[in-house]
């Protein structure tokens, strides 16, 4: 199994707008398509290199907005896989509360 297919947390399908801010303060709108406790998959017209750290903002129905640092761990076609690296305890609880209400992928 390729390394990018190994997951530490189950993924959950969502579809929500997201905002990505890179270290050069470029802001871009994108779409968060799946999420887990450890990261997210984001569809974007502009892909960044793996290893880049960005600020990621997205809204979760019934929970509110999540803002955190994320590292881009892979990119392919029109999407990027991101690992959350800077999420505070409160936001992690909000994310977990949301994930309890949705069905995992596969």
C-alpha positions as a Markdown table, in Angstrom:
| # | Residue | x | y | z |
|---|---|---|---|---|
| 1 | Unk | 0.0 | 0.0 | 0.0 |
| 2 | Unk | 1.5 | 3.4 | -0.9 |
| 3 | Unk | 2.3 | 5.7 | 2.0 |
| 4 | Unk | -0.4 | 8.2 | 1.1 |
| 5 | Unk | -3.1 | 5.5 | 1.4 |
| 6 | Unk | -2.1 | 4.7 | 5.0 |
| 7 | Unk | -4.4 | 6.5 | 7.3 |
| 8 | Unk | -4.3 | 7.0 | 11.0 |
| 9 | Unk | -7.9 | 8.3 | 11.2 |
| 10 | Unk | -11.1 | 7.4 | 9.2 |
| 11 | Unk | -12.1 | 10.0 | 6.6 |
| 12 | Unk | -15.5 | 11.6 | 6.3 |
| 13 | Unk | -17.0 | 13.0 | 3.2 |
| 14 | Unk | -18.0 | 16.7 | 3.4 |
| 15 | Unk | -18.4 | 19.5 | 0.9 |
| 16 | Unk | -17.6 | 22.9 | 2.3 |
| 17 | Unk | -15.9 | 26.0 | 1.1 |
| 18 | Unk | -12.5 | 26.6 | 2.5 |
| 19 | Unk | -9.9 | 29.4 | 2.6 |
| 20 | Unk | -6.2 | 28.7 | 2.3 |
| 21 | Unk | -3.6 | 31.3 | 3.2 |
| 22 | Unk | 0.0 | 30.4 | 2.3 |
| 23 | Unk | 3.2 | 31.8 | 3.9 |
| 24 | Unk | 3.4 | 34.6 | 1.2 |
| 25 | Unk | -0.1 | 35.8 | 2.4 |
| 26 | Unk | -1.7 | 34.6 | -0.9 |
| 27 | Unk | -5.3 | 33.8 | -0.2 |
| 28 | Unk | -7.3 | 31.3 | -2.3 |
| 29 | Unk | -10.7 | 29.9 | -2.1 |
| 30 | Unk | -11.0 | 26.1 | -2.4 |
| 31 | Unk | -13.3 | 23.3 | -1.4 |
| 32 | Unk | -12.8 | 20.8 | 1.4 |
| 33 | Unk | -14.1 | 17.4 | 0.2 |
| 34 | Unk | -13.1 | 15.0 | 2.9 |
| 35 | Unk | -11.8 | 15.4 | 6.4 |
| 36 | Unk | -10.5 | 13.3 | 9.3 |
| 37 | Unk | -9.2 | 14.0 | 12.8 |
| 38 | Unk | -5.8 | 14.3 | 11.3 |
| 39 | Unk | -6.3 | 16.2 | 8.1 |
| 40 | Unk | -8.3 | 17.1 | 5.0 |
| 41 | Unk | -8.4 | 16.8 | 1.2 |
| 42 | Unk | -8.9 | 20.1 | -0.5 |
| 43 | Unk | -9.8 | 20.7 | -4.1 |
| 44 | Unk | -8.1 | 23.9 | -5.5 |
| 45 | Unk | -7.3 | 25.4 | -8.9 |
| 46 | Unk | -3.8 | 26.3 | -7.6 |
| 47 | Unk | -1.8 | 23.5 | -6.0 |
| 48 | Unk | 1.0 | 24.1 | -3.6 |
| 49 | Unk | 4.1 | 21.9 | -3.1 |
| 50 | Unk | 4.1 | 19.2 | -0.5 |
| 51 | Unk | 5.9 | 20.4 | 2.7 |
| 52 | Unk | 4.4 | 23.9 | 2.6 |
| 53 | Unk | 2.6 | 25.0 | 5.7 |
| 54 | Unk | -0.6 | 27.0 | 5.2 |
| 55 | Unk | -3.4 | 28.4 | 7.3 |
| 56 | Unk | -6.7 | 26.6 | 6.6 |
| 57 | Unk | -10.1 | 27.9 | 7.4 |
| 58 | Unk | -13.4 | 26.0 | 6.8 |
| 59 | Unk | -16.9 | 25.9 | 8.3 |
| 60 | Unk | -18.6 | 22.8 | 9.6 |
| 61 | Unk | -22.4 | 22.6 | 9.8 |
| 62 | Unk | -23.6 | 22.8 | 13.4 |
| 63 | Unk | -20.1 | 23.5 | 14.8 |
| 64 | Unk | -18.8 | 26.7 | 13.3 |
| 65 | Unk | -15.5 | 27.5 | 11.7 |
| 66 | Unk | -12.2 | 25.8 | 12.2 |
| 67 | Unk | -8.9 | 27.6 | 11.7 |
| 68 | Unk | -5.6 | 25.8 | 11.9 |
| 69 | Unk | -2.2 | 25.3 | 10.4 |
| 70 | Unk | -1.9 | 22.4 | 7.9 |
| 71 | Unk | 1.0 | 20.9 | 6.1 |
| 72 | Unk | 0.5 | 19.8 | 2.5 |
| 73 | Unk | 1.6 | 16.2 | 2.3 |
| 74 | Unk | 0.6 | 15.3 | -1.2 |
| 75 | Unk | -1.0 | 16.8 | -4.4 |
| 76 | Unk | -2.5 | 15.2 | -7.4 |
| 77 | Unk | -4.6 | 16.6 | -10.3 |
| 78 | Unk | -6.7 | 19.2 | -8.7 |
| 79 | Unk | -6.5 | 18.3 | -5.0 |
| 80 | Unk | -4.1 | 18.5 | -2.0 |
| 81 | Unk | -3.9 | 16.2 | 1.0 |
| 82 | Unk | -3.2 | 18.2 | 4.2 |
| 83 | Unk | -2.2 | 17.2 | 7.7 |
| 84 | Unk | -3.4 | 19.3 | 10.6 |
| 85 | Unk | -0.4 | 20.5 | 12.6 |
| 86 | Unk | -1.7 | 23.4 | 14.6 |
| 87 | Unk | -5.2 | 22.9 | 15.9 |
| 88 | Unk | -5.9 | 24.0 | 19.4 |
| 89 | Unk | -7.8 | 21.8 | 21.9 |
| 90 | Unk | -11.1 | 23.6 | 21.5 |
| 91 | Unk | -11.1 | 23.4 | 17.7 |
| 92 | Unk | -10.1 | 19.7 | 17.9 |
| 93 | Unk | -13.2 | 19.1 | 20.2 |
| 94 | Unk | -15.4 | 20.9 | 17.7 |
| 95 | Unk | -14.1 | 18.8 | 14.9 |
| 96 | Unk | -14.6 | 15.6 | 16.8 |
| 97 | Unk | -18.1 | 16.7 | 17.7 |
| 98 | Unk | -18.8 | 17.2 | 14.0 |
| 99 | Unk | -17.3 | 13.8 | 13.0 |
| 100 | Unk | -19.5 | 12.0 | 15.5 |
| 101 | Unk | -22.5 | 12.9 | 13.4 |
| 102 | Unk | -21.3 | 11.9 | 9.9 |
| 103 | Unk | -20.6 | 8.5 | 8.3 |
| 104 | Unk | -17.0 | 7.6 | 7.4 |
| 105 | Unk | -15.9 | 6.9 | 3.8 |
| 106 | Unk | -15.5 | 3.3 | 2.9 |
